[in-house]
C-alpha cells in the first residue's frame, strides 16, 4: 500500500523527503509529494513524520483455512 499524504496537515518540513530510501519524495508548493509508481512501500516516511501527515497502513489479512489440517492452534 502506497503512503498517503494529508496536505492539510503537512507543513513541508521535508523530513520524509530526506529519509526516503528510493528518493522519490519531494516538496511541491510547500507540501510533501511522492511518485506513487516508484514507491517501495517501506513506510519509513510515515514513521518519521513528526506531525503524522503521512499515513501508511498495511491492509489487514485474515487467514481462512481450506480444511481442518491448517487450523491455527488456540492456547
N, CA, C and O atoms as a DFTB+ gen file, in Angstrom:
300 C
 N C O
     1  1       0.842      -1.167       0.000
     2  2       0.000       0.000       0.000
     3  2       0.892       1.236       0.000
     4  3       1.805       1.346       0.818
     5  1       0.637       2.136      -0.887
     6  2       1.414       3.355      -1.011
     7  2       0.984       4.350       0.067
     8  3      -0.211       4.488       0.327
     9  1       1.930       5.042       0.696
    10  2       1.577       6.036       1.710
    11  2       0.731       7.163       1.116
    12  3       0.847       7.487      -0.066
    13  1      -0.102       7.741       1.941
    14  2      -0.880       8.907       1.533
    15  2      -0.432      10.100       2.362
    16  3      -0.045       9.951       3.522
    17  1      -0.486      11.267       1.770
    18  2      -0.056      12.492       2.445
    19  2      -1.266      13.387       2.634
    20  3      -1.962      13.725       1.677
    21  1      -1.508      13.767       3.884
    22  2      -2.595      14.680       4.213
    23  2      -2.076      16.098       3.990
    24  3      -1.322      16.618       4.812
    25  1      -2.471      16.719       2.893
    26  2      -1.963      18.046       2.532
    27  2      -2.385      19.118       3.537
    28  3      -1.724      20.149       3.656
    29  1      -3.468      18.883       4.252
    30  2      -3.898      19.861       5.245
    31  2      -3.021      19.818       6.494
    32  3      -2.870      20.832       7.176
    33  1      -2.449      18.670       6.798
    34  2      -1.573      18.535       7.969
    35  2      -0.115      18.830       7.651
    36  3       0.607      19.355       8.498
    37  1       0.328      18.500       6.445
    38  2       1.736      18.626       6.073
    39  2       2.176      20.084       6.153
    40  3       1.529      20.977       5.606
    41  1       3.300      20.306       6.854
    42  2       3.844      21.659       6.947
    43  2       5.089      21.841       6.081
    44  3       5.719      22.898       6.115
    45  1       5.445      20.812       5.305
    46  2       6.568      20.911       4.387
    47  2       7.925      20.903       5.048
    48  3       8.864      21.505       4.527
    49  1       8.056      20.235       6.190
    50  2       9.327      20.218       6.918
    51  2      10.418      19.482       6.149
    52  3      11.596      19.811       6.292
    53  1      10.049      18.491       5.336
    54  2      10.999      17.789       4.488
    55  2      11.698      16.603       5.120
    56  3      12.599      16.036       4.502
    57  1      11.322      16.206       6.317
    58  2      11.946      15.046       6.963
    59  2      11.729      13.795       6.126
    60  3      12.659      13.012       5.929
    61  1      10.531      13.602       5.641
    62  2      10.223      12.425       4.824
    63  2      11.013      12.442       3.519
    64  3      11.436      11.392       3.035
    65  1      11.209      13.612       2.957
    66  2      11.941      13.751       1.693
    67  2      13.401      13.343       1.886
    68  3      13.975      12.656       1.041
    69  1      13.992      13.763       2.990
    70  2      15.402      13.456       3.251
    71  2      15.641      11.982       3.539
    72  3      16.707      11.462       3.208
    73  1      14.692      11.302       4.138
    74  2      14.881       9.919       4.576
    75  2      14.291       8.868       3.643
    76  3      14.420       7.676       3.920
    77  1      13.657       9.261       2.564
    78  2      13.051       8.317       1.625
    79  2      14.144       7.513       0.933
    80  3      14.948       8.089       0.200
    81  1      14.200       6.164       1.149
    82  2      15.270       5.355       0.555
    83  2      15.371       5.451      -0.968
    84  3      16.478       5.620      -1.479
    85  1      14.248       5.350      -1.728
    86  2      14.396       5.448      -3.185
    87  2      14.444       6.895      -3.694
    88  3      14.574       7.128      -4.895
    89  1      14.339       7.857      -2.781
    90  2      14.401       9.297      -3.099
    91  2      13.368       9.700      -4.149
    92  3      13.694      10.348      -5.143
    93  1      12.131       9.309      -3.912
    94  2      11.060       9.632      -4.846
    95  2      10.089      10.651      -4.255
    96  3       9.025      10.900      -4.822
    97  1      10.454      11.237      -3.119
    98  2       9.611      12.253      -2.490
    99  2      10.225      13.621      -2.709
   100  3      11.435      13.760      -2.887
   101  1       9.365      14.628      -2.694
   102  2       9.821      15.996      -2.847
   103  2       8.818      16.956      -2.245
   104  3       7.763      16.546      -1.761
   105  1       9.146      18.219      -2.275
   106  2       8.251      19.261      -1.782
   107  2       7.676      19.983      -2.995
   108  3       8.416      20.520      -3.819
   109  1       6.353      19.990      -3.095
   110  2       5.656      20.664      -4.178
   111  2       4.690      21.664      -3.566
   112  3       3.788      21.291      -2.817
   113  1       4.885      22.933      -3.888
   114  2       4.051      24.018      -3.346
   115  2       3.993      23.972      -1.827
   116  3       2.940      24.205      -1.233
   117  1       5.127      23.670      -1.198
   118  2       5.229      23.679       0.257
   119  2       4.696      22.447       0.954
   120  3       4.598      22.433       2.181
   121  1       4.351      21.422       0.215
   122  2       3.812      20.189       0.790
   123  2       4.586      18.989       0.258
   124  3       5.120      19.037      -0.850
   125  1       4.649      17.918       1.037
   126  2       5.318      16.688       0.602
   127  2       4.510      16.025      -0.501
   128  3       3.279      16.043      -0.496
   129  1       5.231      15.444      -1.439
   130  2       4.597      14.708      -2.546
   131  2       5.488      13.528      -2.887
   132  3       6.689      13.551      -2.621
   133  1       4.897      12.491      -3.479
   134  2       5.691      11.328      -3.868
   135  2       5.209      10.769      -5.189
   136  3       4.054      10.948      -5.577
   137  1       6.115      10.088      -5.873
   138  2       5.792       9.425      -7.135
   139  2       5.315       8.024      -6.776
   140  3       6.119       7.159      -6.430
   141  1       4.026       7.807      -6.857
   142  2       3.448       6.548      -6.372
   143  2       3.923       5.335      -7.169
   144  3       4.042       4.248      -6.604
   145  1       4.193       5.487      -8.447
   146  2       4.630       4.346      -9.267
   147  2       6.008       3.833      -8.864
   148  3       6.328       2.670      -9.111
   149  1       6.827       4.680      -8.249
   150  2       8.183       4.294      -7.871
   151  2       8.330       3.995      -6.384
   152  3       9.411       3.618      -5.932
   153  1       7.258       4.159      -5.624
   154  2       7.305       3.944      -4.170
   155  2       7.560       2.476      -3.850
   156  3       6.925       1.591      -4.424
   157  1       8.492       2.221      -2.931
   158  2       8.817       0.860      -2.495
   159  2       7.932       0.394      -1.344
   160  3       8.059      -0.743      -0.891
   161  1       7.047       1.249      -0.870
   162  2       6.089       0.933       0.189
   163  2       6.759       0.463       1.475
   164  3       6.294      -0.480       2.114
   165  1       7.849       1.121       1.850
   166  2       8.574       0.733       3.062
   167  2       7.952       1.343       4.323
   168  3       8.091       0.775       5.406
   169  1       7.271       2.488       4.203
   170  2       6.620       3.116       5.344
   171  2       7.521       3.986       6.193
   172  3       7.076       4.494       7.223
   173  1       8.772       4.179       5.804
   174  2       9.702       4.994       6.591
   175  2       9.212       6.437       6.675
   176  3       9.337       7.070       7.724
   177  1       8.663       6.956       5.600
   178  2       8.177       8.338       5.598
   179  2       7.085       8.537       6.650
   180  3       7.057       9.560       7.334
   181  1       6.200       7.574       6.775
   182  2       5.123       7.671       7.761
   183  2       5.657       7.556       9.181
   184  3       5.168       8.235      10.084
   185  1       6.655       6.701       9.387
   186  2       7.241       6.549      10.721
   187  2       7.964       7.808      11.173
   188  3       7.962       8.129      12.361
   189  1       8.578       8.518      10.248
   190  2       9.397       9.673      10.600
   191  2       8.644      10.994      10.624
   192  3       9.155      11.975      11.165
   193  1       7.464      11.047      10.064
   194  2       6.719      12.307      10.015
   195  2       6.377      12.769      11.439
   196  3       5.658      12.076      12.159
   197  1       6.892      13.941      11.843
   198  2       6.667      14.393      13.223
   199  2       5.235      14.812      13.519
   200  3       4.853      14.896      14.687
   201  1       4.437      15.077      12.499
   202  2       3.063      15.519      12.739
   203  2       2.024      14.558      12.162
   204  3       0.847      14.903      12.056
   205  1       2.455      13.365      11.793
   206  2       1.577      12.302      11.281
   207  2       0.783      12.733      10.051
   208  3      -0.395      12.400       9.919
   209  1       1.430      13.475       9.153
   210  2       0.777      13.886       7.916
   211  2       0.880      12.803       6.853
   212  3       0.104      12.792       5.897
   213  1       1.832      11.892       7.014
   214  2       1.987      10.781       6.075
   215  2       1.403       9.540       6.730
   216  3       1.785       9.165       7.839
   217  1       0.484       8.917       6.035
   218  2      -0.179       7.735       6.586
   219  2       0.183       6.507       5.763
   220  3       0.173       6.527       4.532
   221  1       0.500       5.446       6.479
   222  2       0.849       4.178       5.831
   223  2       0.317       3.065       6.699
   224  3       0.802       2.850       7.810
   225  1      -0.679       2.355       6.202
   226  2      -1.257       1.258       6.956
   227  2      -1.395       0.065       6.033
   228  3      -2.012       0.153       4.971
   229  1      -0.822      -1.036       6.440
   230  2      -0.943      -2.257       5.666
   231  2      -2.352      -2.807       5.816
   232  3      -2.927      -2.733       6.902
   233  1      -2.914      -3.351       4.759
   234  2      -4.254      -3.929       4.864
   235  2      -4.230      -5.159       5.762
   236  3      -3.269      -5.929       5.762
   237  1      -5.295      -5.327       6.521
   238  2      -5.391      -6.498       7.382
   239  2      -5.752      -7.714       6.539
   240  3      -6.637      -7.664       5.685
   241  1      -5.056      -8.786       6.799
   242  2      -5.308     -10.025       6.059
   243  2      -5.783     -11.080       7.048
   244  3      -5.201     -11.259       8.118
   245  1      -6.816     -11.750       6.682
   246  2      -7.354     -12.805       7.531
   247  2      -7.118     -14.150       6.857
   248  3      -7.344     -14.318       5.659
   249  1      -6.665     -15.084       7.647
   250  2      -6.383     -16.413       7.136
   251  2      -7.637     -17.262       7.234
   252  3      -8.199     -17.443       8.314
   253  1      -8.057     -17.769       6.118
   254  2      -9.197     -18.677       6.071
   255  2      -8.679     -20.069       5.710
   256  3      -8.230     -20.278       4.583
   257  1      -8.729     -21.016       6.633
   258  2      -8.212     -22.360       6.331
   259  2      -9.048     -23.050       5.253
   260  3     -10.273     -22.936       5.221
   261  1      -8.353     -23.762       4.379
   262  2      -9.029     -24.502       3.315
   263  2      -9.665     -25.781       3.861
   264  3     -10.693     -26.237       3.361
   265  1      -9.040     -26.352       4.894
   266  2      -9.578     -27.547       5.537
   267  2      -9.001     -27.629       6.948
   268  3      -8.198     -26.781       7.338
   269  1      -9.399     -28.629       7.706
   270  2      -9.046     -28.731       9.124
   271  2      -7.551     -28.877       9.391
   272  3      -7.102     -28.563      10.493
   273  1      -6.784     -29.333       8.441
   274  2      -5.353     -29.552       8.674
   275  2      -4.601     -28.248       8.932
   276  3      -3.520     -28.265       9.521
   277  1      -5.159     -27.127       8.499
   278  2      -4.454     -25.850       8.644
   279  2      -5.101     -24.924       9.657
   280  3      -4.894     -23.712       9.589
   281  1      -5.840     -25.427      10.549
   282  2      -6.461     -24.573      11.568
   283  2      -5.403     -24.147      12.581
   284  3      -4.592     -24.971      13.007
   285  1      -5.398     -22.882      12.971
   286  2      -4.415     -22.423      13.955
   287  2      -4.713     -23.016      15.335
   288  3      -5.865     -23.281      15.676
   289  1      -3.672     -23.215      16.104
   290  2      -3.812     -23.747      17.459
   291  2      -4.244     -22.624      18.382
   292  3      -3.680     -21.530      18.331
   293  1      -5.221     -22.871      19.214
   294  2      -5.686     -21.874      20.193
   295  2      -5.151     -22.262      21.547
   296  3      -5.297     -23.408      21.974
   297  1      -4.547     -21.342      22.210
   298  2      -3.990     -21.616      23.545
   299  2      -4.778     -20.942      24.612
   300  3      -4.451     -21.064      25.792
